[in-house]
Amino acid sequence: MDDRADGLDHRRGGVALEDVAAHVDAGRALRHGPVGHGQRVELRELLAAGHDDRHRAARGHALEARHSRGLRTVLIIDEAQGLSPSVLEEIRLLSNFESDTAKQLQIVLTGQPELRQVLNNPDLRQLKQRVALRCVIKALPTVEETDRYITARLLVSGAERTDIFKPDAIDYIYRCTEGIPRNINNLCDNALLAGFAAGELTIGREIIEEVAETLDMLPRSERRHTPSEKELPARIFSDANRAELWATGNGNGDSTN
């Protein structure tokens, strides 16, 4: 099992079986087609092939034919940490499609850090043993890295300009997201929407601050702290009145009658 996605090259005829959602158990559907060409066909039977000899053989012949033509087939499963052990076992069975020299189906599991815990399940030890390569996307360490990341994302999306975010905005994005790529994506995406709605051509820190507050992503030092009742108990009586009341309750107070 190969957890790299670098084989997806449409010039070589790469095929991706994409996006098995976390609710796959409720009604799973795999989709395939040439990458970047928008062709999608539902392939529910692909996983079912793990239980049916006839379907398994048909899938094997199809993969072998593609492999003999120099084509690479890749199964990409996103949010894999949400899959049940039974579905992951079916995916392991798909990794059996191989020739004497190469894998005919490469499988990429992507997900949140919880995926590591899922693979450490003793019932999935055979699946874990087939993982040939692991890659962890860590938080970006600096503002400069965050700037380059945002620029790369803009270029991939087809942006004609890469100076959409002002330097002070990028600095604040890094502080809000702590360099976590998914948080950067979320904050920038919402900031672009807010900027478009406001008719702004560039995104400054003011927009980032507004969006970050809406998304509860402000830097830790700037988050508003609402004390709990335990931190600020109601003070109905002063200390002196509390002492007087306590003395009265114990029969030590002076009587006025």
N, C-alpha and C positions, 0 to 999 in steps of 0.2 A: 504494500500500500504506500503510495507516494503522496505526501501532503503538500506538494508544490503545484502552483498554478501556472508556471512559466511555459507550459506546453501549449497554451491557448493561442495559436497563431493561425488566423484564417487563411493566410497564404499557403499554409501546409494542409489546409482542410481540417483543422482541428474541430472537434465537436465537444460541446459542453452539455452535460446533463445537470441542470442548474436548479438551485433554490428549493430544497426540501425544507419546508417551514417547520417550526417547532411543534405545530399541531399536526404533524404528519400522520399520527396515529388515527386522527379523526377523519382522515380522508386524503391519503397521500397521493401525490401526482408528481411524476418526474417529467421534465420537459427537455427536449433536445433539438439541435439544429446548428447550422454553421454559425460560429461566433460572429456577432456583428451584423448578421443578415436578417435578424428578426423572424426567422423561421422556427416555429415551435410546434411540437406534436406531443400530445399526452402519452406517457408510457407507463401506465399503471402496472402493466404486465412485467416490467423489468424486474421489480423486486419479487413478484410472484414466481419468477423463473427459478428462484432458489428452492422452490418446493416441487416444481413440476419438471420432470425429466425432458419432456418434449420441448417446453419453452426454454429450458436451460440450454438444450442442444441448439435450438434456433438462435439464441442470443450468442452462443459460442461461435457458431458459423458466421454470423454477421460481424462479430468483432474480429474474427480471424481474417475475413475478407478485407476488412478495412486495414488491418495491420499489414497484410500482404501488399497493399497498395501504398504503403508508407504513410498511412494516416494515423493520427493519434486520437484516441478517445479518452475523455476525462470526465469523471463524475465529481461534481462539486456540490457539497452538502453544507449549507450555511446553518448557523444556530444549531450545530450538532449536539450541543449539551442538552437540548430539550428532547432528544429522541429516546425512546424507551429501549431497554436492553434487547427486546425481541427484534426491533427494527435494526438496531446496530448489528445484531447477529446476522440478519439477512444481508446487510451491507458487507459483512465479512465474507459471506459466501460468494458475493460478486467478485471478490478479489481472487477467486480461484481461476478466473479466466486468464490463462497465460499459455505461452508457447514454451519450447525448450530454451529459448534465448531471451524472451522479454515478456513483460506484462502487456496484455492486450487491453486492459482497462486500468487506468490510473485513477485513484480515488483521493480526493482532497476533502478533509474534514476541517471546517472552520467554525469557530464559536468563541464564547466567553471563557474566562479563566476556569469556570466550573467544568469545562470539557476535560481538563486534566483529572479532576475527581471522578468523572464518569468513566474514563478509561482505566482508572485504578480499581474499578469494581472487579472483585475476583471472578465474577461470572463472565467478564469480558476480557480475560487475560489473553485469549487467543487473538482477539482483535488488536489488543495493545501490542502484542508481539509482532504484528504485521506492519506497524507504523515504522516506515523506513527513515523518515525525516520529520523533525519538529521545528516549527518557527514561531517565536513569540514576538508580537509587536508591543514593544515597551513604550512608555511615555517619552515624548520628545524632551531632551534635556535642556534646551536653551530656546530663547526667543528667536534666534537666527534659524534654528532648525524648524521652528514653527512657521516662520516666514517662508522658508523654502517649501515646506509641505503645502501651505496654502497656495503658493504660486503653482506648484505642480498640479494641484487639484483644479485650479482655474484653467490651466492649459488643457488638461484632459477633458474638461467640460466644454471646451471650444471657445473660451473667453478670448476676446481680441485684446483686452488689457489685463495686465497682471498687477496694476497699481490701484486696484479697486479699494483695497483696505489701506488706510493711512498707517504710518509707523506706530503712532500712539494707540491705534486700534489693535494692531497685531500684538503689541506689548501687553495690552489689557486682555486680549484673547488668551494669551499664554498664561497669565495670572489666573484667569477664571477657570481654565480647563486643566491646568497643571500639566499641559503637554499631552494629554490623552487624545489620540487621533479621533475617536468617535465623538468625544465631546467637542473637539474643534469643528468637526463636520456639522454637528447639530447647531452650535452657536453661530457659525458663519452662514449656514443656510438660512436661519431665521433672521440674521442681520441683513442679508441680501434682500429678503422679502420686505423687511421693515424699511430699508433704504429705498427700495422700489416704490413702496406705498407713499413714502415721503417725497419722492421725486429727487432723491440725492444721487449724484453721479459717483460719489466716493463714500465709503463707510468710515466715519470717524469714531472716536472713543465714546462719544455721547450715545450713539446708536447701540454700540456694544454694551454699554452700561445698562441701557433700558432693557435690551433683550436678555442680558444675563440675569437681571433682577426678576424678569418674568419667568425665566426658566430655573430660578433658584440655583444659579451658577456663579454668583458673586464670589470673589476671593474670600477665603475664610476670615481674614482680618476685617472685612467690610460687611459681613453678614450680621443682620440685626438679631440681637439676642433677646428673646422674650423670657424673662424669669418665670419659673414655675411657682406654684403655690408653696412648695417646700422651701424655695429660696427666699420668698417674700411672704411670710405668714401674715395673716390679718392681725393688726394691732388695735383691737377694740379698746383695751385698757392700757394705761401707762404702767410702768413698772411699779410705781407707788400704789396705784389703785389695785393692781393685781395682788400686791402684798397685803393690802388692807382687806380685800375680799377673802384671801386665803385665811387670814387671822380670824375673820368673822365666822367663816365656815367651821373653824376648829373651836369656836366658843371663846376665843380670846379677845373679841372686840368689846368695846365699851357699849353699854346699853343706855339709850336715851330715855327709856320709860321708867 
